[in-house]
Amino acid sequence: MLQTLNGTGRPVHGGDVVVMVTNGRISGPTRDFARQQRLHVVDRRVLEQWARGGRPLWEILPAVPPPRTPPQLH
């Protein structure tokens, strides 16, 4: 599934940031592949933190960049 996300996340869906969310565990090789391909993985541990609320994903998972702010119109 991660390979499919990698092949479609940016070129097909136009994503700037590609994140896979699972309520399962992520293996070491999967984590390595995701890192090499600039994919972000939210596993059950991170998902629990995120679901508890109060903090955006980019604070919990530092590799995820914060959203871009639109330019201010004058």
NUVODREN-673516 format. One record per residue: residue number from 1; y, z, x of N, C-alpha, C in turn; residue in three letters. Coordinates in Angstrom, 2 decimals, always signed. Layout:
// residues N
atom seq: NUM	n.v: Y	n.w: Z	n.u: X	ca.v: Y	ca.w: Z	ca.u: X	c.v: Y	c.w: Z	c.u: X	type: ALA
...
END
This chain:
// residues 74
atom seq: 1	n.v: -1.18	n.w: +0.00	n.u: +0.81	ca.v: +0.00	ca.w: +0.00	ca.u: +0.00	c.v: +1.26	c.w: +0.00	c.u: +0.86	type: MET
atom seq: 2	n.v: +1.25	n.w: +0.73	n.u: +1.96	ca.v: +2.41	ca.w: +0.78	ca.u: +2.83	c.v: +2.69	c.w: -0.61	c.u: +3.44	type: LEU
atom seq: 3	n.v: +1.64	n.w: -1.36	n.u: +3.73	ca.v: +1.83	ca.w: -2.70	ca.u: +4.28	c.v: +2.50	c.w: -3.61	c.u: +3.24	type: GLN
atom seq: 4	n.v: +2.11	n.w: -3.47	n.u: +1.98	ca.v: +2.74	ca.w: -4.27	ca.u: +0.91	c.v: +4.21	c.w: -3.90	c.u: +0.78	type: THR
atom seq: 5	n.v: +4.49	n.w: -2.61	n.u: +0.78	ca.v: +5.88	ca.w: -2.16	ca.u: +0.71	c.v: +6.68	c.w: -2.69	c.u: +1.89	type: LEU
atom seq: 6	n.v: +6.08	n.w: -2.65	n.u: +3.06	ca.v: +6.74	ca.w: -3.16	ca.u: +4.26	c.v: +7.06	c.w: -4.64	c.u: +4.13	type: ASN
atom seq: 7	n.v: +6.12	n.w: -5.41	n.u: +3.56	ca.v: +6.31	ca.w: -6.86	ca.u: +3.45	c.v: +7.25	c.w: -7.29	c.u: +2.35	type: GLY
atom seq: 8	n.v: +7.54	n.w: -6.41	n.u: +1.38	ca.v: +8.38	ca.w: -6.81	ca.u: +0.25	c.v: +9.67	c.w: -6.00	c.u: +0.10	type: THR
atom seq: 9	n.v: +9.69	n.w: -4.81	n.u: +0.63	ca.v: +10.83	ca.w: -3.91	ca.u: +0.41	c.v: +12.18	c.w: -4.50	c.u: +0.77	type: GLY
atom seq: 10	n.v: +12.27	n.w: -5.10	n.u: +1.92	ca.v: +13.54	ca.w: -5.69	ca.u: +2.35	c.v: +13.66	c.w: -7.16	c.u: +1.96	type: ARG
atom seq: 11	n.v: +12.69	n.w: -8.02	n.u: +2.35	ca.v: +12.88	ca.w: -9.45	ca.u: +2.11	c.v: +12.82	c.w: -9.86	c.u: +0.63	type: PRO
atom seq: 12	n.v: +11.97	n.w: -9.25	n.u: -0.16	ca.v: +11.81	ca.w: -9.65	ca.u: -1.56	c.v: +12.75	c.w: -8.86	c.u: -2.47	type: VAL
atom seq: 13	n.v: +12.82	n.w: -7.55	n.u: -2.27	ca.v: +13.60	ca.w: -6.69	ca.u: -3.16	c.v: +14.99	c.w: -6.38	c.u: -2.64	type: HIS
atom seq: 14	n.v: +15.30	n.w: -6.78	n.u: -1.42	ca.v: +16.64	ca.w: -6.60	ca.u: -0.86	c.v: +17.01	c.w: -5.17	c.u: -0.54	type: GLY
atom seq: 15	n.v: +16.02	n.w: -4.33	n.u: -0.26	ca.v: +16.30	ca.w: -2.93	ca.u: +0.03	c.v: +16.92	c.w: -2.72	c.u: +1.41	type: GLY
atom seq: 16	n.v: +17.91	n.w: -1.87	n.u: +1.47	ca.v: +18.48	ca.w: -1.46	ca.u: +2.76	c.v: +17.65	c.w: -0.33	c.u: +3.35	type: ASP
atom seq: 17	n.v: +17.18	n.w: +0.55	n.u: +2.46	ca.v: +16.37	ca.w: +1.70	ca.u: +2.85	c.v: +15.09	c.w: +1.64	c.u: +2.02	type: VAL
atom seq: 18	n.v: +13.94	n.w: +1.65	n.u: +2.69	ca.v: +12.66	ca.w: +1.54	ca.u: +1.99	c.v: +11.94	c.w: +2.87	c.u: +2.11	type: VAL
atom seq: 19	n.v: +11.61	n.w: +3.46	n.u: +0.95	ca.v: +11.00	ca.w: +4.79	ca.u: +0.90	c.v: +9.73	c.w: +4.73	c.u: +0.06	type: VAL
atom seq: 20	n.v: +8.64	n.w: +5.27	n.u: +0.60	ca.v: +7.41	ca.w: +5.42	ca.u: -0.15	c.v: +7.29	c.w: +6.90	c.u: -0.53	type: MET
atom seq: 21	n.v: +7.04	n.w: +7.16	n.u: -1.82	ca.v: +6.89	ca.w: +8.53	ca.u: -2.31	c.v: +5.47	c.w: +8.71	c.u: -2.81	type: VAL
atom seq: 22	n.v: +4.82	n.w: +9.78	n.u: -2.38	ca.v: +3.47	ca.w: +10.09	ca.u: -2.83	c.v: +3.33	c.w: +11.59	c.u: -3.02	type: THR
atom seq: 23	n.v: +2.45	n.w: +11.97	n.u: -3.93	ca.v: +2.17	ca.w: +13.40	ca.u: -4.07	c.v: +0.95	c.w: +13.79	c.u: -3.25	type: ASN
atom seq: 24	n.v: +0.53	n.w: +12.87	n.u: -2.38	ca.v: -0.60	ca.w: +13.11	ca.u: -1.49	c.v: -0.14	c.w: +13.43	c.u: -0.08	type: GLY
atom seq: 25	n.v: -1.08	n.w: +13.40	n.u: +0.81	ca.v: -0.80	ca.w: +13.65	ca.u: +2.23	c.v: -0.70	c.w: +12.32	c.u: +2.96	type: ARG
atom seq: 26	n.v: +0.01	n.w: +12.31	n.u: +4.06	ca.v: +0.19	ca.w: +11.10	ca.u: +4.87	c.v: -0.51	c.w: +11.33	c.u: +6.20	type: ILE
atom seq: 27	n.v: -1.37	n.w: +10.38	n.u: +6.60	ca.v: -2.09	ca.w: +10.51	ca.u: +7.87	c.v: -1.17	c.w: +10.19	c.u: +9.04	type: SER
atom seq: 28	n.v: -1.57	n.w: +10.63	n.u: +10.21	ca.v: -0.81	ca.w: +10.36	ca.u: +11.43	c.v: -0.59	c.w: +8.88	c.u: +11.68	type: GLY
atom seq: 29	n.v: -1.64	n.w: +8.03	n.u: +11.60	ca.v: -1.45	ca.w: +6.60	ca.u: +11.80	c.v: -0.49	c.w: +5.98	c.u: +10.78	type: PRO
atom seq: 30	n.v: -0.54	n.w: +6.46	n.u: +9.54	ca.v: +0.38	ca.w: +5.95	ca.u: +8.52	c.v: +1.81	c.w: +6.33	c.u: +8.87	type: THR
atom seq: 31	n.v: +2.00	n.w: +7.57	n.u: +9.30	ca.v: +3.34	ca.w: +8.02	ca.u: +9.70	c.v: +3.86	c.w: +7.20	c.u: +10.88	type: ARG
atom seq: 32	n.v: +2.98	n.w: +6.92	n.u: +11.85	ca.v: +3.37	ca.w: +6.12	ca.u: +13.02	c.v: +3.78	c.w: +4.72	c.u: +12.60	type: ASP
atom seq: 33	n.v: +2.96	n.w: +4.09	n.u: +11.72	ca.v: +3.27	ca.w: +2.74	ca.u: +11.24	c.v: +4.62	c.w: +2.73	c.u: +10.51	type: PHE
atom seq: 34	n.v: +4.83	n.w: +3.71	n.u: +9.65	ca.v: +6.08	ca.w: +3.78	ca.u: +8.89	c.v: +7.27	c.w: +3.90	c.u: +9.84	type: ALA
atom seq: 35	n.v: +7.16	n.w: +4.74	n.u: +10.83	ca.v: +8.24	ca.w: +4.93	ca.u: +11.80	c.v: +8.53	c.w: +3.62	c.u: +12.55	type: ARG
atom seq: 36	n.v: +7.48	n.w: +2.93	n.u: +12.98	ca.v: +7.64	ca.w: +1.67	ca.u: +13.70	c.v: +8.33	c.w: +0.60	c.u: +12.85	type: GLN
atom seq: 37	n.v: +8.09	n.w: +0.64	n.u: +11.55	ca.v: +8.62	ca.w: -0.39	ca.u: +10.65	c.v: +9.90	c.w: +0.04	c.u: +9.92	type: GLN
atom seq: 38	n.v: +10.44	n.w: +1.18	n.u: +10.31	ca.v: +11.65	ca.w: +1.73	ca.u: +9.67	c.v: +11.44	c.w: +1.97	c.u: +8.17	type: ARG
atom seq: 39	n.v: +10.25	n.w: +2.48	n.u: +7.83	ca.v: +9.95	ca.w: +2.88	ca.u: +6.46	c.v: +10.03	c.w: +4.40	c.u: +6.40	type: LEU
atom seq: 40	n.v: +10.45	n.w: +4.93	n.u: +5.29	ca.v: +10.58	ca.w: +6.37	ca.u: +5.14	c.v: +9.49	c.w: +6.84	c.u: +4.18	type: HIS
atom seq: 41	n.v: +8.84	n.w: +7.94	n.u: +4.52	ca.v: +7.72	ca.w: +8.45	ca.u: +3.75	c.v: +8.04	c.w: +9.84	c.u: +3.22	type: VAL
atom seq: 42	n.v: +7.91	n.w: +9.99	n.u: +1.90	ca.v: +8.07	ca.w: +11.28	ca.u: +1.25	c.v: +6.68	c.w: +11.70	c.u: +0.80	type: VAL
atom seq: 43	n.v: +6.13	n.w: +12.72	n.u: +1.46	ca.v: +4.80	ca.w: +13.22	ca.u: +1.11	c.v: +4.95	c.w: +14.42	c.u: +0.17	type: ASP
atom seq: 44	n.v: +3.83	n.w: +15.06	n.u: -0.15	ca.v: +3.86	ca.w: +16.15	ca.u: -1.13	c.v: +4.76	c.w: +17.30	c.u: -0.70	type: ARG
atom seq: 45	n.v: +4.83	n.w: +17.57	n.u: +0.59	ca.v: +5.68	ca.w: +18.67	ca.u: +1.08	c.v: +7.16	c.w: +18.36	c.u: +0.87	type: ARG
atom seq: 46	n.v: +7.57	n.w: +17.16	n.u: +1.26	ca.v: +8.97	ca.w: +16.74	ca.u: +1.10	c.v: +9.29	c.w: +16.55	c.u: -0.38	type: VAL
atom seq: 47	n.v: +8.35	n.w: +15.99	n.u: -1.14	ca.v: +8.56	ca.w: +15.79	ca.u: -2.57	c.v: +8.82	c.w: +17.12	c.u: -3.28	type: LEU
atom seq: 48	n.v: +8.08	n.w: +18.16	n.u: -2.89	ca.v: +8.28	ca.w: +19.47	ca.u: -3.49	c.v: +9.70	c.w: +19.99	c.u: -3.21	type: GLU
atom seq: 49	n.v: +10.15	n.w: +19.84	n.u: -1.97	ca.v: +11.52	ca.w: +20.28	ca.u: -1.62	c.v: +12.54	c.w: +19.50	c.u: -2.44	type: GLN
atom seq: 50	n.v: +12.33	n.w: +18.19	n.u: -2.52	ca.v: +13.27	ca.w: +17.32	ca.u: -3.23	c.v: +13.28	c.w: +17.65	c.u: -4.72	type: TRP
atom seq: 51	n.v: +12.10	n.w: +17.89	n.u: -5.30	ca.v: +11.98	ca.w: +18.16	ca.u: -6.73	c.v: +12.60	c.w: +19.50	c.u: -7.13	type: ALA
atom seq: 52	n.v: +12.66	n.w: +20.42	n.u: -6.20	ca.v: +13.26	ca.w: +21.73	ca.u: -6.51	c.v: +14.76	c.w: +21.61	c.u: -6.75	type: ARG
atom seq: 53	n.v: +15.32	n.w: +20.49	n.u: -6.33	ca.v: +16.72	ca.w: +20.21	ca.u: -6.63	c.v: +17.70	c.w: +20.83	c.u: -5.67	type: GLY
atom seq: 54	n.v: +18.93	n.w: +20.45	n.u: -5.87	ca.v: +20.00	ca.w: +21.03	ca.u: -5.08	c.v: +20.33	c.w: +20.28	c.u: -3.80	type: GLY
atom seq: 55	n.v: +19.40	n.w: +19.49	n.u: -3.29	ca.v: +19.66	ca.w: +18.76	ca.u: -2.04	c.v: +19.25	c.w: +17.31	c.u: -2.19	type: ARG
atom seq: 56	n.v: +20.11	n.w: +16.40	n.u: -1.75	ca.v: +19.74	ca.w: +14.98	ca.u: -1.79	c.v: +18.69	c.w: +14.65	c.u: -0.72	type: PRO
atom seq: 57	n.v: +17.99	n.w: +13.56	n.u: -0.93	ca.v: +16.90	ca.w: +13.19	ca.u: -0.03	c.v: +17.37	c.w: +13.03	c.u: +1.42	type: LEU
atom seq: 58	n.v: +18.56	n.w: +12.50	n.u: +1.63	ca.v: +19.02	ca.w: +12.29	ca.u: +3.01	c.v: +19.27	c.w: +13.60	c.u: +3.76	type: TRP
atom seq: 59	n.v: +19.39	n.w: +14.71	n.u: +3.05	ca.v: +19.47	ca.w: +16.01	ca.u: +3.74	c.v: +18.09	c.w: +16.57	c.u: +4.06	type: GLU
atom seq: 60	n.v: +17.12	n.w: +16.27	n.u: +3.20	ca.v: +15.76	ca.w: +16.77	ca.u: +3.41	c.v: +15.03	c.w: +15.93	c.u: +4.44	type: ILE
atom seq: 61	n.v: +15.25	n.w: +14.63	n.u: +4.42	ca.v: +14.59	ca.w: +13.69	ca.u: +5.31	c.v: +15.67	c.w: +13.02	c.u: +6.14	type: LEU
atom seq: 62	n.v: +16.05	n.w: +13.59	n.u: +7.27	ca.v: +17.21	ca.w: +13.12	ca.u: +8.04	c.v: +17.16	c.w: +11.65	c.u: +8.44	type: PRO
atom seq: 63	n.v: +15.97	n.w: +11.04	n.u: +8.49	ca.v: +15.91	ca.w: +9.63	ca.u: +8.86	c.v: +16.46	c.w: +8.73	c.u: +7.76	type: ALA
atom seq: 64	n.v: +16.58	n.w: +9.24	n.u: +6.54	ca.v: +17.15	ca.w: +8.45	ca.u: +5.44	c.v: +18.66	c.w: +8.57	c.u: +5.52	type: VAL
atom seq: 65	n.v: +19.36	n.w: +7.44	n.u: +5.62	ca.v: +20.82	ca.w: +7.51	ca.u: +5.73	c.v: +21.45	c.w: +7.90	c.u: +4.40	type: PRO
atom seq: 66	n.v: +22.59	n.w: +8.57	n.u: +4.45	ca.v: +23.30	ca.w: +8.87	ca.u: +3.20	c.v: +23.80	c.w: +7.58	c.u: +2.58	type: PRO
atom seq: 67	n.v: +24.10	n.w: +7.59	n.u: +1.29	ca.v: +24.59	ca.w: +6.36	ca.u: +0.66	c.v: +25.94	c.w: +5.95	c.u: +1.23	type: PRO
atom seq: 68	n.v: +26.14	n.w: +4.68	n.u: +1.23	ca.v: +27.44	ca.w: +4.16	ca.u: +1.68	c.v: +28.46	c.w: +4.39	c.u: +0.59	type: ARG
atom seq: 69	n.v: +29.64	n.w: +4.77	n.u: +0.98	ca.v: +30.71	ca.w: +4.93	ca.u: -0.02	c.v: +31.41	c.w: +3.60	c.u: -0.16	type: THR
atom seq: 70	n.v: +31.72	n.w: +3.21	n.u: -1.39	ca.v: +32.43	ca.w: +1.95	ca.u: -1.56	c.v: +33.83	c.w: +2.06	c.u: -0.99	type: PRO
atom seq: 71	n.v: +34.38	n.w: +0.95	n.u: -0.52	ca.v: +35.75	ca.w: +0.99	ca.u: +0.03	c.v: +36.73	c.w: +1.41	c.u: -1.06	type: PRO
atom seq: 72	n.v: +37.70	n.w: +2.18	n.u: -0.66	ca.v: +38.73	ca.w: +2.63	ca.u: -1.60	c.v: +39.69	c.w: +1.49	c.u: -1.90	type: GLN
atom seq: 73	n.v: +39.95	n.w: +1.29	n.u: -3.17	ca.v: +40.93	ca.w: +0.26	ca.u: -3.59	c.v: +42.30	c.w: +0.89	c.u: -3.64	type: LEU
atom seq: 74	n.v: +43.28	n.w: +0.17	n.u: -3.11	ca.v: +44.65	ca.w: +0.70	ca.u: -3.09	c.v: +45.47	c.w: +0.07	c.u: -4.15	type: HIS
END
